[in-house]
Amino acid sequence: MWLSRLSAERAWLANQQVRRLSAFTVVTKSRSRHRRRHEEDRKRQHPWLLGLSAAAIGGGLYYAQRRGALQAATQPKGVPGDRVFGYKEYDATEVSKHDTKEKRIWVTYRQGVYDITDFVEKHPGGENILLGAGGSIEPFWQIYGVHKKPEILDMLEEYRIGNLADSGDALKNTEDPYANDPVRHPALKPASLKPFNAEPPLKILAERFLTPNSLFYVRHHLPVPDPSPAEYALEVEGIGIEGTKTLTLEDLKTKFPKVTITAALQCAGNRRSEQNKIKKVKGLDWGAAAIGNATWSGARLTDVLAYLRVDCNDPRIQHVIFDGLDLDPTGKPYGASVTARRALNPGNDVILAYEMNGETLPRDHGYPVRAIVPGVVGARNVKWLGRIVLSEIESDSHWQQNDYKGFCPSVDWDTVDFKKAPAIEELPVVSSICDPADGSEVPIVDGKVFLRGYAWSGGGRKIVRVDVSADGGKTWCEAELVEQEKNTHHFRTWSWTIWQARVPVKPGQKEVELVSKAVDASYNSQPDTVEPLWNLRGVLNNSWSRVKVTLKS
């Protein structure tokens, strides 16, 4: 009798778990519903909420990665999450009781039970980790697949305390939140599949000034939402606004002048792979193509705020927060913010874009509306824009507070304090050799080799020069700036520059190291090596671009 009741209880718990997890994967069609749900999620902290995001636990495990003493049993061998002989069996009911620090914080992954209490206090996500207490993290690693890496899973195994009894059916009906993702161009090279993150072949970037929509790098943190244009509503609230104002897509297209700008967007982790060669960092292993240049068309943010009778000079407004329609498993949106000094200056060309390269904004790039903040790191250009908040403080989102920040090379996951570092906004000057490729064979024509690439600087600083070398930087010549916006101010140029050069090589040479470095309108230039730039998040690499090639006559 008691066994049948226990089985029924397990089945009920599993069913409730699947129902709750499935609910988290549904992207709301009404932004008002989204906002209410967001506010409710922030207020309630029920211990039964199976909501630990893998961004949080992934970051936490990295946080604990270098700790010498771990209190778990000897690390089991085999596939992480498999049942391990000799460990005690715990059912879902028992696991669910361990939902506070006082009771010890337990989570499950596949057939394993893990006590993660000891690194909670050092976790960069803070108390948010308690949302996952007493439940499975597996469905959330379906969301945050970028963190589901062998080193993370091995780390998790060091916290194993037992096996999960009768775990086989608990999650088999969990829907794939990525099933509705859009179709992508086959030339894109994925850095991760779930969520989808990919860059185009590097060579094609320098072949045209505007990057085609289908070949623009894709950077996602969560599943791609699919809002209905007819039901889309952008909420605007905060200082200077009474209540919440709502604008439809049609409002943005018809009530405000259509503004078009040309701007490059770059991921903070562009060229992270070069840092990984020095020492392993946390993040996607980007090459040098996590950048693209496009025209963006939409309503100017300051025009929209003027329509809503906002005083953009109100000193109380210090930050402008952008929230997307893409939700994490707890119902919180991807969010970011920029300073009001930048966002509320009409000369900074911040727009609410609904077109990209003259076409309807693609889903992968934020359809129906994306916040375009030119000259600023791509992470602040929030896609699927659902809400704008005029605020005294910056966004409290994980990605604003505990990600996209730079640190000293000596800082590791034991000593990092995200509160001490400002959020990345402008990016430093950068260039990259796109052609020829590293390790390729290139012809010598009239004693010279041909190379081309891109250059760009954050904050609107125009590229004024690109220097290139064929001997690792011992001697230099100046590249030709072949495609660049000509009629823009030196400090209001949001787009990149395409450059090319024919560089002399010495007779008889078999191998050379080609190098490029860019100079912007403030005479900022690139540092020569990546080692001093190394940081545990692998961001902000703007060292000289280096390509080693073999020469053929």
C-alpha positions in Angstrom: 0.0 0.0 0.0 2.7 2.5 1.1 4.7 1.6 -2.0 1.8 2.3 -4.4 1.2 5.6 -2.6 4.9 6.5 -2.9 4.8 5.7 -6.6 1.7 7.8 -7.1 3.4 10.6 -5.3 6.4 10.4 -7.5 4.3 10.4 -10.6 2.4 13.4 -9.4 5.7 15.3 -8.6 7.1 14.4 -12.0 4.0 15.5 -13.7 3.9 18.8 -11.8 7.6 19.3 -12.6 7.1 18.8 -16.3 4.0 21.1 -16.3 5.9 23.9 -14.6 9.0 23.5 -16.8 6.9 23.5 -20.0 5.1 26.6 -18.9 8.5 28.4 -18.6 9.2 27.7 -22.3 6.2 29.5 -23.6 7.0 33.0 -25.0 4.2 35.3 -24.1 2.4 37.0 -27.0 1.3 39.9 -24.9 4.0 42.1 -23.4 1.7 43.1 -20.7 1.4 39.5 -19.6 5.1 39.2 -19.9 5.7 42.2 -17.6 3.2 41.0 -15.0 4.7 37.6 -15.0 8.2 39.1 -14.6 7.1 41.1 -11.6 5.4 38.2 -10.0 8.5 36.0 -10.5 10.6 38.7 -8.8 8.3 38.9 -5.8 7.8 35.2 -5.1 10.6 33.0 -4.0 8.8 29.7 -3.5 11.2 26.9 -2.7 9.3 24.5 -5.0 10.1 26.6 -8.1 12.4 24.5 -10.2 14.0 27.5 -11.7 17.8 27.4 -11.5 19.1 28.8 -14.7 22.1 27.1 -16.2 23.7 30.5 -16.6 23.7 30.8 -12.8 24.7 27.3 -12.0 27.2 27.2 -15.0 28.8 30.4 -13.7 28.7 29.0 -10.2 30.5 25.8 -11.1 33.1 27.9 -12.9 33.3 30.0 -9.8 34.1 26.9 -7.8 36.4 25.4 -10.4 39.7 26.3 -8.8 38.8 25.5 -5.2 41.2 23.1 -3.7 39.0 21.4 -1.2 35.6 20.0 -2.2 33.5 18.2 0.4 31.9 15.7 -2.0 32.8 12.1 -2.2 35.4 10.8 -4.6 34.5 11.8 -8.2 32.6 9.0 -9.9 33.9 7.7 -13.2 31.8 7.4 -16.4 29.2 9.7 -18.0 28.2 12.6 -15.8 24.7 12.1 -14.5 24.7 8.3 -14.9 23.7 6.1 -11.9 26.8 5.3 -9.9 27.0 2.0 -7.9 27.4 2.4 -4.2 25.6 5.7 -3.7 22.4 6.1 -1.7 19.1 6.3 -3.5 16.9 9.4 -3.0 13.5 10.0 -4.4 12.1 13.3 -5.7 10.2 13.9 -2.5 13.4 13.7 -0.4 15.3 16.0 -2.8 12.5 18.6 -2.7 12.9 18.9 1.1 16.5 20.3 0.6 15.6 23.8 -0.6 17.5 26.1 1.8 21.0 26.5 3.1 19.9 25.4 6.5 18.5 22.1 5.1 21.4 21.9 2.5 20.7 22.7 -1.1 20.2 19.7 -3.4 19.7 19.6 -7.1 19.4 16.7 -9.6 20.9 16.0 -13.0 19.7 13.0 -14.9 20.1 10.1 -12.4 22.4 12.0 -10.0 21.7 13.9 -6.8 24.1 16.7 -5.8 24.6 18.9 -2.8 25.7 22.3 -4.0 25.4 24.2 -0.7 29.1 24.9 -0.3 29.5 27.3 -3.2 26.2 29.1 -3.0 27.6 32.0 -1.1 30.4 32.7 -3.6 28.0 32.2 -6.6 27.8 35.3 -8.8 24.1 34.8 -9.2 23.7 35.2 -5.4 20.5 34.2 -3.8 19.0 33.3 -7.2 20.5 29.9 -7.0 17.9 29.1 -4.3 15.3 29.1 -7.0 16.6 25.7 -8.1 16.8 24.1 -4.8 15.1 20.7 -4.6 14.7 20.2 -8.3 16.3 19.1 -11.6 18.7 21.3 -13.5 18.5 19.2 -16.7 15.6 21.1 -18.4 17.4 24.4 -17.7 20.6 23.2 -19.4 18.3 22.6 -22.4 17.9 26.4 -22.3 21.5 27.2 -21.4 23.3 24.6 -23.5 26.4 26.8 -23.7 27.2 25.8 -20.1 26.6 22.1 -20.6 30.2 21.3 -21.2 32.4 18.4 -20.0 34.3 20.4 -17.5 31.1 21.8 -16.0 29.6 18.3 -15.8 32.8 16.9 -14.3 32.7 19.7 -11.7 29.1 18.9 -10.9 30.0 15.2 -10.3 32.3 16.3 -7.4 29.2 17.3 -5.5 27.3 14.0 -6.0 25.8 12.6 -2.9 23.5 9.9 -4.4 21.4 8.6 -7.2 17.8 9.7 -8.1 15.4 6.8 -7.7 12.9 6.2 -10.5 14.2 9.1 -12.5 13.7 7.7 -16.0 10.3 9.2 -16.8 10.5 12.5 -14.9 11.6 14.6 -17.9 11.0 12.5 -21.0 8.0 14.7 -22.0 9.8 18.0 -21.5 9.4 20.0 -24.7 12.5 21.3 -26.6 12.3 25.1 -26.2 14.5 25.5 -29.3 12.2 23.5 -31.6 10.8 26.7 -33.1 14.1 28.4 -33.8 14.4 29.8 -37.4 16.3 28.1 -40.2 19.9 29.4 -40.6 22.3 29.8 -43.5 24.4 26.6 -43.8 27.6 28.7 -44.1 27.3 29.9 -40.5 29.8 28.1 -38.2 28.1 27.3 -34.8 29.8 28.0 -31.6 26.8 26.4 -29.8 23.5 24.9 -31.0 21.2 25.4 -28.0 21.1 28.3 -27.8 22.3 28.9 -31.3 25.4 31.0 -31.6 27.4 31.2 -34.9 29.7 33.3 -37.0 30.2 33.4 -40.8 33.4 32.4 -42.6 35.9 35.1 -41.8 36.8 35.7 -45.4 33.4 36.9 -46.5 33.3 39.7 -44.0 35.8 41.8 -46.0 34.2 41.1 -49.3 31.4 43.6 -48.8 30.7 46.7 -46.7 27.3 45.5 -45.6 27.1 42.1 -44.1 24.1 40.1 -45.5 21.4 39.4 -43.0 21.7 35.7 -43.4 25.4 35.8 -42.8 25.4 38.2 -39.8 26.8 36.6 -36.7 24.1 35.2 -34.4 24.4 35.6 -30.6 21.6 34.2 -28.4 21.3 33.5 -24.7 17.9 31.9 -24.8 15.4 30.4 -27.2 14.3 32.7 -30.1 10.8 34.1 -29.4 8.2 34.4 -32.1 5.9 37.3 -31.2 2.9 38.1 -33.4 3.3 41.5 -35.1 -0.4 42.2 -34.7 -0.2 41.6 -30.9 3.3 43.1 -30.3 3.3 45.9 -27.8 6.3 47.8 -26.5 6.0 49.1 -23.0 7.7 52.3 -21.8 7.7 53.3 -18.2 9.8 54.8 -15.5 10.9 58.3 -14.5 8.8 61.0 -16.2 6.1 58.6 -17.4 2.8 58.1 -15.6 2.1 54.4 -15.4 3.0 52.4 -18.4 2.7 53.6 -22.0 2.2 51.1 -24.8 3.2 51.4 -28.5 2.4 48.9 -31.2 4.6 48.0 -34.2 2.3 50.1 -36.4 2.8 53.0 -34.0 6.5 52.9 -34.4 6.3 52.7 -38.1 3.7 55.5 -38.6 3.9 58.0 -35.8 7.7 58.7 -36.0 10.1 59.6 -38.7 12.0 56.6 -40.1 15.7 56.9 -39.4 18.4 54.8 -41.0 21.9 54.5 -39.7 24.8 52.2 -40.7 26.4 50.5 -37.7 28.6 47.6 -36.8 27.7 45.3 -34.0 30.4 43.2 -32.3 30.2 40.6 -29.5 32.3 41.3 -26.5 33.9 37.9 -26.9 35.0 38.4 -30.5 38.4 36.7 -31.0 38.0 34.8 -27.7 39.6 31.8 -29.3 43.0 33.6 -29.1 42.6 34.0 -25.4 41.7 30.3 -25.1 45.2 29.5 -26.5 46.8 31.3 -23.6 44.6 29.8 -20.9 41.0 28.4 -20.9 38.3 31.0 -20.4 34.6 30.8 -19.9 32.5 31.6 -23.0 31.9 30.7 -26.6 35.0 30.0 -28.6 34.5 32.8 -31.1 36.9 33.4 -34.0 37.2 36.9 -35.5 33.8 37.0 -37.2 31.5 37.7 -34.3 31.0 41.2 -35.8 29.0 42.5 -38.7 28.0 45.8 -40.4 24.4 46.6 -41.5 21.9 49.4 -42.0 19.3 49.7 -39.3 16.0 51.6 -39.8 13.4 52.5 -37.2 12.2 55.2 -34.8 14.7 57.3 -33.0 14.4 56.7 -29.2 14.4 60.4 -28.4 11.5 60.9 -30.8 9.5 58.2 -29.1 10.2 59.7 -25.7 9.3 63.2 -26.8 6.0 61.8 -28.0 5.4 60.4 -24.5 6.4 63.9 -23.1 9.5 62.7 -21.4 12.1 65.3 -20.4 15.3 63.7 -21.7 17.3 66.2 -19.6 15.7 65.1 -16.4 18.7 64.5 -14.1 17.0 61.7 -12.3 17.2 59.5 -15.4 20.7 58.0 -15.3 20.1 54.7 -17.2 17.9 53.4 -19.9 16.9 49.7 -19.4 16.0 47.5 -22.3 14.2 44.1 -21.7 13.7 41.5 -24.4 10.9 39.1 -25.0 13.2 36.1 -24.6 12.7 34.5 -21.2 14.8 32.3 -19.0 13.3 29.4 -17.2 12.2 31.6 -14.3 10.3 33.9 -16.6 12.8 36.7 -16.4 13.8 38.4 -19.7 17.2 39.0 -21.2 17.9 42.6 -20.1 20.6 45.2 -20.4 21.0 49.0 -19.9 23.1 51.9 -21.2 23.7 55.2 -19.6 21.2 57.9 -20.2 24.0 60.2 -21.3 24.4 58.0 -24.3 20.8 56.8 -24.9 19.0 60.2 -24.6 21.4 62.2 -26.8 19.8 62.5 -30.3 23.3 62.7 -31.8 24.1 59.2 -30.6 21.5 57.8 -33.0 19.8 55.2 -30.7 16.9 53.8 -32.6 14.2 51.2 -32.2 14.9 49.3 -35.4 12.4 47.2 -37.3 14.4 46.9 -40.5 17.9 45.5 -41.2 19.6 46.2 -44.5 16.3 47.5 -45.9 14.4 44.3 -45.1 12.1 43.3 -42.2 14.2 42.5 -39.2 15.0 38.8 -39.1 13.9 36.8 -36.1 17.5 35.9 -35.3 18.3 39.6 -35.1 15.3 40.7 -33.0 12.1 40.8 -35.0 9.9 42.7 -34.6 11.9 45.5 -32.8 15.5 45.7 -31.7 17.2 48.4 -29.7 20.2 49.6 -31.7 22.7 51.5 -29.6 25.5 52.2 -32.1 29.1 52.2 -30.9 28.2 50.0 -28.0 28.9 46.3 -27.4 26.3 44.0 -29.0 25.0 42.7 -25.7 23.3 46.1 -25.0 21.6 46.1 -28.4 18.6 44.1 -27.0 16.6 42.0 -29.5 12.9 41.3 -29.4 12.5 44.5 -27.4 9.5 44.4 -25.1 10.1 47.0 -22.5 12.0 50.3 -21.9 12.5 51.7 -18.4 13.9 55.1 -17.6 15.7 54.5 -14.3 18.1 55.9 -11.7 20.0 52.6 -11.6 21.2 50.2 -14.3 19.5 47.0 -15.2 19.7 44.3 -12.4 19.8 41.5 -15.0 22.4 38.8 -14.8 23.9 39.9 -18.1 24.4 43.5 -16.9 25.6 42.7 -13.4 27.5 39.3 -13.7 28.6 39.1 -17.3 30.2 41.2 -20.0 32.8 42.7 -17.7 36.6 42.8 -18.0 39.1 41.9 -15.3 42.9 41.8 -14.6 44.7 38.7 -16.0 45.5 37.6 -12.4 41.8 37.5 -11.4 40.4 34.0 -11.3 37.1 32.4 -10.3 38.2 32.3 -6.6 38.9 36.1 -6.4 36.6 37.7 -9.0 34.1 40.3 -7.8 31.7 41.3 -10.5 30.5 44.3 -8.5 33.9 46.0 -8.8 33.9 46.1 -12.6 31.8 48.4 -14.7 29.6 46.8 -17.4 31.2 47.0 -20.9 29.7 49.7 -23.0 32.1 51.0 -25.7 34.5 48.5 -27.2 38.1 49.3 -28.0 39.6 49.7 -31.5 40.0 46.4 -33.4 41.1 45.1 -36.8 41.3 41.6 -38.3 42.9 40.1 -41.3 40.1 38.2 -43.0 42.0 37.0 -46.1 44.3 35.1 -46.3 43.5 32.6 -43.6 45.9 31.5 -41.0 48.0 28.5 -42.2 47.1 29.0 -45.9 49.4 29.2 -48.9 49.4 32.6 -50.6 51.0 33.7 -53.9 53.7 36.3 -54.3 52.8 38.8 -57.0 55.4 41.4 -58.0 57.2 40.8 -54.7 54.1 41.4 -52.6 51.3 39.5 -50.9 47.7 40.7 -50.8 45.6 40.9 -47.6 42.4 42.5 -46.6 40.2 42.8 -43.5 38.0 45.0 -41.4 38.6 47.6 -38.7 36.2 49.3 -36.2 36.2 51.2 -33.0 33.5 51.7 -30.4 31.9 55.0 -29.4 31.6 56.3 -32.9 35.4 56.8 -33.4 36.3 56.6 -37.1 39.1 54.5 -38.3 41.8 56.8 -39.6 44.6 54.3 -40.4 45.3 50.6 -40.6 49.0 49.5 -40.5 50.1 46.1 -41.9 53.3 44.1 -41.7 54.7 41.0 -43.3 57.4 40.4 -40.8 55.5 40.1 -37.5 55.5 43.8 -36.8 59.2 44.8 -37.4 58.4 46.9 -40.4 55.1 48.5 -41.5 53.2 49.9 -44.4 49.8 51.7 -44.5 46.7 49.8 -45.9 44.2 51.3 -48.2 40.8 52.1 -46.7 38.7 50.9 -49.5 35.2 51.1 -48.0 34.3 53.6 -45.3 31.5 56.1 -44.7 32.9 59.3 -46.1 30.5 62.0 -44.9 30.4 61.1 -41.2 32.0 63.0 -38.3 35.2 61.5 -36.9 33.4 60.8 -33.6 30.0 59.8 -35.0 31.0 57.0 -37.3 29.2 53.8 -36.3 30.1 51.6 -39.2 33.3 49.7 -39.8 36.0 50.1 -42.4 37.1 47.6 -45.0 40.8 47.8 -45.9 43.3 46.1 -48.2 47.0 46.1 -48.7 49.8 44.7 -50.9 52.7 44.1 -48.6 56.3 43.5 -49.8 58.1 40.3 -48.7 61.8 39.5 -48.8 63.0 37.3 -51.6 63.5 33.7 -50.7 61.1 33.7 -47.7 59.0 30.6 -47.3 56.8 31.7 -44.3 55.8 35.0 -43.0 53.6 36.4 -40.2 51.1 39.0 -41.5 49.9 41.5 -38.9 47.4 44.3 -38.8 46.7 47.1 -36.3 44.1 49.9 -36.6 44.2 53.5 -35.3 41.0 55.4 -34.6 40.1 59.1 -34.5 41.3 59.4 -30.9 44.6 57.8 -31.9 43.9 54.7 -29.9 45.7 51.7 -31.3 45.8 48.0 -30.7 48.2 46.3 -28.3 50.7 43.9 -29.8 50.0 40.7 -27.9 47.0 39.0 -26.3 48.6 37.8 -23.1 48.2 41.1 -21.1 44.6 41.2 -22.3 43.7 37.8 -21.0 40.7 37.7 -18.6 38.6 34.9 -17.2 35.6 35.8 -19.4 37.6 36.1 -22.6 36.3 39.5 -23.6 37.8 42.7 -25.0 40.5 41.1 -27.1 41.8 43.8 -29.5 45.4 42.7 -29.9 47.2 42.8 -33.3 45.6 40.4 -35.8 48.2 37.8 -36.7 48.2 35.3 -39.5 51.0 32.9 -40.4 51.1 31.9 -44.1 53.3 29.9 -46.5 54.5 31.8 -49.6 54.5 30.5 -53.1 56.1 32.2 -56.1 
